[in-house]
Amino acid sequence: MGRRLAAAVHVQHPKSREWIVLEPGDEPDEDVAAEITNPDAWADDEPSSAPEGSSPGESETDEPQPFGFTTPPEAEAEPAQPAPRRRRKTAGPDA
């Protein structure tokens, strides 16, 4: 029995290179499953051997592990105001 998806994923078929959409609950073939690299896309069907309330990859601290970007998000800056428009000088009698 294959692994079951917990989320919808868009993936290229390894042989035809066509984009396919797999829905939650689908059990893709092994060659297609190898193309899915996000571990959060898979459902946890197997019981874990870790103590209740913790995941197998979870450390003993209660701090969440970063996923994707490792730097903290910056505070949202206010949009900068555009520079004031300057008027062109008109050509004078010396021009």
Protein Blocks (a to p, Z undefined) as FASTA:
>chain_A
ZZddfbdcddddfklopacdddehiacdfklmmmpmbfklpccfbccfbdehiafklcfb
fbdcdehjabdcdddddddddddddddddddfkZZ
